[in-house]
Amino acid sequence: FEEGDDEGEGEDGGAGARRPIASPSPDVEGDILAERRRADPAFAEASRMMLLPSRMTGRVKVWKGKFGWVMPDKPINHPEALKHKGQIYLAAADVEAVIAGVDARVSFFLYTDGHGLGAMNCRPYSHERRITGRIVEWKGRYGWV
């Protein structure tokens, strides 16, 4: 409640009346509680189910100190992919190496925890280091590209 002296006009809204401060809507409060639970390592371990056996890539779109959101490079075909505008939750505890910040490319494993999709084992991703080409000659255990 806002500060006000008790001797004011009282409940009719005059000078010195106490008025409630607007509280967040129930949807916002629910999101805040969900983010706190998701950041708790004990909750994370108990509720996560990995969806894909291989890494995915995407870009960090928002970072809020202890968590952020990643936009995947490819659309995800999963019912929870529609939550959070297609973005994937990323907790600070799931970051394995220093990430350059917002708009950084990352790779991660995808999981679901009942609150939406999340990224775990997240690390910087640089496709410039990958070598691509055609195999010219193969000699059993090695070859030429």
C-alpha positions as CSV (number, residue, x, y, z in Angstrom):
1,F,0.0,0.0,0.0
2,E,1.0,3.6,-0.5
3,E,2.1,5.7,2.4
4,G,-0.5,8.1,3.6
5,D,-1.5,9.5,7.0
6,D,-4.4,7.8,8.7
7,E,-6.1,11.1,9.5
8,G,-6.8,11.9,5.9
9,E,-10.1,11.8,4.1
10,G,-10.1,8.0,4.4
11,E,-11.8,5.6,2.1
12,D,-13.4,8.2,-0.2
13,G,-10.1,8.7,-2.0
14,G,-9.4,12.2,-0.7
15,A,-5.9,13.5,0.2
16,G,-4.0,11.2,2.5
17,A,-6.1,8.2,1.7
18,R,-4.4,4.8,1.3
19,R,-4.8,3.2,-2.1
20,P,-3.7,-0.2,-3.2
21,I,-0.7,-0.3,-5.5
22,A,-1.5,-2.2,-8.7
23,S,-0.3,-5.8,-8.5
24,P,0.7,-7.8,-11.5
25,S,-2.0,-9.7,-13.4
26,P,-2.4,-13.4,-12.5
27,D,-0.8,-14.4,-15.8
28,V,2.3,-12.3,-15.1
29,E,2.5,-13.7,-11.5
30,G,2.3,-17.2,-12.9
31,D,5.1,-16.6,-15.4
32,I,7.3,-15.1,-12.6
33,L,6.7,-18.2,-10.4
34,A,7.4,-20.5,-13.3
35,E,10.7,-18.7,-14.1
36,R,11.8,-19.0,-10.4
37,R,11.0,-22.7,-10.4
38,R,12.8,-23.3,-13.7
39,A,15.9,-21.6,-12.4
40,D,16.0,-24.0,-9.3
41,P,18.4,-26.8,-10.1
42,A,16.5,-29.4,-8.1
43,F,13.3,-28.6,-10.0
44,A,15.1,-28.6,-13.3
45,E,16.6,-32.1,-12.8
46,A,13.3,-33.6,-11.6
47,S,11.1,-32.2,-14.4
48,R,13.1,-32.1,-17.6
49,M,12.7,-34.5,-20.5
50,M,15.2,-34.2,-23.4
51,L,13.3,-34.1,-26.7
52,L,16.1,-34.6,-29.3
53,P,19.3,-36.6,-29.1
54,S,21.3,-34.0,-31.2
55,R,22.1,-30.4,-30.6
56,M,20.0,-27.5,-32.1
57,T,21.2,-24.0,-32.9
58,G,19.7,-20.6,-32.5
59,R,20.3,-17.0,-31.4
60,V,20.0,-15.5,-28.0
61,K,17.1,-12.9,-28.3
62,V,16.7,-11.7,-24.7
63,W,18.9,-11.9,-21.6
64,K,17.6,-10.9,-18.2
65,G,20.5,-11.6,-15.9
66,K,19.7,-15.2,-14.7
67,F,17.8,-16.4,-17.7
68,G,17.0,-15.5,-21.3
69,W,15.3,-16.6,-24.5
70,V,16.7,-18.3,-27.6
71,M,15.0,-18.2,-31.0
72,P,15.8,-21.5,-32.8
73,D,17.2,-21.5,-36.3
74,K,14.7,-24.1,-37.5
75,P,11.0,-24.3,-36.4
76,I,10.2,-26.9,-33.8
77,N,7.3,-29.3,-34.3
78,H,6.1,-29.7,-30.7
79,P,2.9,-28.6,-28.9
80,E,4.9,-26.5,-26.4
81,A,6.8,-24.7,-29.2
82,L,3.9,-22.3,-29.5
83,K,4.4,-21.0,-26.0
84,H,6.5,-17.9,-25.4
85,K,6.2,-16.9,-29.1
86,G,8.4,-19.8,-30.3
87,Q,11.3,-18.8,-28.1
88,I,13.2,-21.3,-25.9
89,Y,13.9,-20.7,-22.2
90,L,17.6,-20.6,-21.2
91,A,18.7,-20.6,-17.6
92,A,22.1,-19.2,-16.6
93,A,22.9,-22.6,-15.0
94,D,22.5,-24.2,-18.4
95,V,25.2,-22.1,-20.0
96,E,28.5,-24.1,-20.4
97,A,30.8,-21.3,-21.7
98,V,30.8,-17.6,-22.1
99,I,28.3,-16.4,-24.6
100,A,28.8,-13.1,-26.4
101,G,25.3,-11.8,-25.4
102,V,22.1,-10.9,-27.2
103,D,22.1,-12.1,-30.8
104,A,24.9,-14.6,-30.2
105,R,24.7,-17.9,-32.0
106,V,24.4,-20.9,-29.6
107,S,24.0,-24.7,-29.8
108,F,22.0,-26.6,-27.2
109,F,20.0,-29.7,-26.4
110,L,16.2,-29.2,-26.3
111,Y,14.1,-30.2,-23.3
112,T,10.5,-29.8,-22.1
113,D,9.5,-29.4,-18.4
114,G,5.8,-28.7,-18.6
115,H,6.3,-24.9,-18.7
116,G,7.5,-24.8,-22.3
117,L,10.7,-25.7,-24.1
118,G,14.1,-25.1,-22.7
119,A,17.8,-25.1,-23.8
120,M,20.3,-27.1,-21.8
121,N,24.1,-27.6,-22.1
122,C,24.1,-24.3,-24.1
123,R,27.4,-23.1,-25.6
124,P,28.6,-20.7,-28.3
125,Y,28.2,-21.9,-31.8
126,S,30.3,-20.9,-34.7
127,H,29.7,-22.5,-38.1
128,E,32.8,-20.9,-39.5
129,R,34.9,-23.6,-37.8
130,R,33.1,-26.4,-39.7
131,I,34.7,-27.8,-42.8
132,T,32.5,-28.9,-45.6
133,G,33.2,-30.5,-48.9
134,R,33.0,-33.6,-51.0
135,I,35.0,-36.8,-50.2
136,V,37.5,-37.1,-53.1
137,E,39.1,-40.3,-51.9
138,W,38.5,-42.7,-49.0
139,K,41.1,-45.1,-47.7
140,G,39.3,-47.2,-45.1
141,R,40.0,-45.1,-41.9
142,Y,40.8,-41.7,-43.5
143,G,40.2,-39.9,-46.7
144,W,40.7,-36.7,-48.7
145,V,38.1,-33.9,-48.9
